[in-house]
Amino acid sequence: MYDGYHIGNGDIYNPGSLLNYVDTKELTSYWVNTSANSMIKTALKQANYTFKNQYDKLIKDGKLDTYVSMQTSFFEEADNSTLWGLFVNAGYLTVTKEIDLLKGKYCIEIPNKEVKQEFIKLTEYQLGLSSGTLDTVTESLTKEDQETFLESYQEILMVPSYHDLQKENSYHMMMLGVCLCLNKDYEIISNREVGKGRDDLILKAKDEKKTSFVLEFKYLKEDKKDLEKALDELSNKAIQQIKDNKYDYGLKGKVIYIGLAHHGKDVSIKWVES
């Protein structure tokens, strides 16, 4: 919950959070409303498209190989390396490996569960969502509440995204960010050769008694006279693609197929139990 930081050859806990836990005996997040939070949010407003792509990869994998500058302030020299340096210096990330010390390339990782909660809040901030929206999406998904999942997913689409929702990958990467808090109970598989094709997103339950999910994203480029019908057909096509390509190969127990067809901020969702 509070460990995972690397300084030199030593592994340490967040001392402030650890002392709060000892005091209250409550295993919860204590790292809220800090100055680091406001600095990161201010810096993210200036982030470019390349940084946002790296941010998505970090959310998906929990780690990232990139250039990091920790000696220069981002607010003095704004670029991707100093922004990642700000994340490290503020405690949002920790360096776990030196890849090229001379060039300043490192492997950086999200250290623990407490910080993952902060990244969920940052993802909500980047998407312009109210606090708790992403938790509602993931909770309704894992509880198999179709109606709430559709409502909360539509809420995400109604706010401007930094991807501008212009292609299939925009929705795919957005959902990856949503799934950050699920990697304790699920293996997150994205764009990997599975069955007879390459999946979009699979949430493989680590406990075989729990339900796994296979999500396929579709995007309708052109405007249609009967948009609702066109999206309905496309979401059915997404389900059929999951079945035909056997994206559920290797999954144990119950599996739910979810087909999501988009056109801008309109969406049709199909939910099928295998």
N, C-alpha and C positions, 0 to 999 in steps of 0.2 A: 504493500500500500504506500509506503513512504521511502523505500530504499531505491537502489538502482543507479545512483549517481556515481560517476567515476572521476576521481581526481588523482592524477599520476597513476600509481599502481594500487591505489586504495579505493575500496567501494564504501560509500557512506549513505546514511539516511538523511532525509531532510530534518535537521535538528528542531526547527520550530514546530513542525507538524508532530514529530515524535513526542516532544514535551507536552503538547496539547493533548495528545492521546493518553499519555501517562496521567495527566491531570483529570481528564473527563471520563476515561475508560470507554470512549466511543470511537469506533473505527469508521471515521467519516472524513470528509475533505475539510481541511482547515485553511487551505491556501486560496482564499477568496478576497476580492476587493483590495488587492495589493497594488502598489505602484507599478509593479511589473506588468500587471494585467492592462492597465491603461496605456502604458508605453507600447506594448505589443499591438494593441488595437489601433493606436495612432499610426504605427509603422505599417500595419497591414493595408491601410487605406492607400498607401503609396506603392504597394507591391505590383510587379508586372506579371504578364501572362506566364512567363517561364517559371517564376517563383510559385505561382498558383498550381502549375502542373507538378512541380516538385512537392508542393504541400499535399497534393492529392496522393502522390506516391508514398509519402511519409504516413499519411492517414491509413492507407491500405496495408503497408508492410510493417509499420511501427518503427521503421528505420530508413535512413537515406544516406547514400554516398554523395557528398557535394563539397564545394569550396566554402570554407568558413573563416571569416576574419573576426577575431575576438579582441584585437588591439585597437581597432578604429571604430568610433561610434557611428551607428547608422544615421543618426541625426546630423552628423558632420559630413558623411560621405555615404549617400544612399545607394546601395546596390545589393544584389542578392546575397553576396558573401557576408556583408556586414549585417544584413537582416537575420541571417541564420546565426551569426555571432551574437546578436541581441537575444535570440531565443535561448542560446546556450548560457549566456551570462545571466539571464533572468531566471534560469532554472527550469525552463520548459523542456529543454533537451539536454542530453549529456553526450559527450564524446566517448565512444566505445572502442574506436580503432583509428590509428593514424595510417592513412593510405599513402599520402605523399606530403611529408612534413614541410619540405621546401616550397611546394606550391600551395600549401594550406588546404589540402584535401583530406577530409575525415569521414568516418561513418558516425552519424549522429542518430540517437534513438530517443523515443519517449521513455522516460525512466520507470514510471510506475502508474498504478491505478489512479492515484490522486491527480496526477498531471493529465491523464487521459480525460478525466472529467473536465479539466480546463480546456482541452482541445475540442471537446464537444461544444462547449460554450463559444469558443472561437469560431468553429464551423457555423454555428447558428448566427454569430455576429456577421461573418462574411456573407452569409446568404440573406441577411436582413430578417431573420426569424425571431419570434418571441422566445424567451427562455423556456426550455422544457419541450419544445416542439419535436426535436429529434428523439427525445426519450419516448414521446408518445408514439412516434412511428415505429420504433424498434419494439416497444412493449406490445403494441397491438399486433405486430407481425408475429412475434414469438408466442403470444397468447392465442394466435389464430383468430383474431377479431377482424374479419374482413371489412366491416363497415367503418370502424374507427381507423383502420389502416388507410382506406381510400380517402377518408376525410382529411386525415393528417398529411397524407402524401399530396393531396390537392392543395393544401395550405402552403406547402413548400413551393409548389409551382406558381403560386399567385404572387410571389415576391420576386424582384429582380435577382437573377443569379449572375455571378461573375463569369459564367460561361455563356450567358445570354440565351441559353436553351435553343441553340441553332442546329444541333445535330444529335444523333443517337448517343454519342459518347458523352455529351453534356449531362444527360440524365443518369447514365451509367456511373460516371465519376462522382456525381452528387450523391448517389445512393451509397457509394463506397464510404463517403464521409459519414453518412448516417449510421453505417454499420460498425463504426470504430469501437463502440462500447460493447459489441457482441463477441469480440475475439477471445474472451475468456471461455465462453461456452460453445463457440462455433469456429471452425476453420473457414476463413474467408478465401474463396477460390475465384479468381477473376482472370478472364481471357486466357484460359489454359486449355490445352488439348484434352477433351473428355469425350468418351464414346466415339461418335463419328464426326465430331466437329469441335469448334472452339466456343466454350460457354461465355456468357456475359458475366453472370454473378451467381455463385453457389455458396450457400451458408450450410456447411456440413456440421451437423451436431456432433460434438465430441462424446456425448452420452447417447448411445444408440436407442435409449428409451425416449429421447426427445425428437421432435420433428425437424427434418432438414428442409431447406427451401432452395428452389432453382428459379432464378429470375432472368427473363429475357426481355430486352428493351428494343422497341421499334420506334421509328420516327417517320412521320408522313410529311414529306417536303412540300408538295403542292397543295393548294387550297382545293377543297372538294365541296360540291354543292350540298351533299348530305354528309357533313363531317362526322356526325355521330355514328352513322352506319359504317363509314370508311374506317374509323378508329376501332369500332367493334370487330370488323373483319380482320384488321391488322393485329389486334390482341389475340384473336383466335389463331392467327397464323403463327404468332410467337409461341403459343402453347403447343401447336403442332410441330414446330421446329424442335422444341425441347424433347418431345416424344420421338420424333423421327431420328434425331441425332443422339438419342440416349444420353442426354446430359446428366441423368441421374445414376449413371453407371458407377458402381462402387458405394453408393449410399445405402446405409442400413436403416431399417425401420420405416416409419411414415415419412413420406416426402410430399411437399406441396409445390406445384408448378404455378408460377405467377407470370403472366404475360402483360407487359405494360406498353401500350401504344400511345404515342404523343404527337401533338401538333401544337407547337408553341406551349401555352399553358393549359391546353385541353388534354385530357387523358382518359383512356379506357383501360380498365384492369380486369383481367380474367384470373380466376383463382380456382385451381383444379387439384384435388387430392389424388395421388397415384394409388 
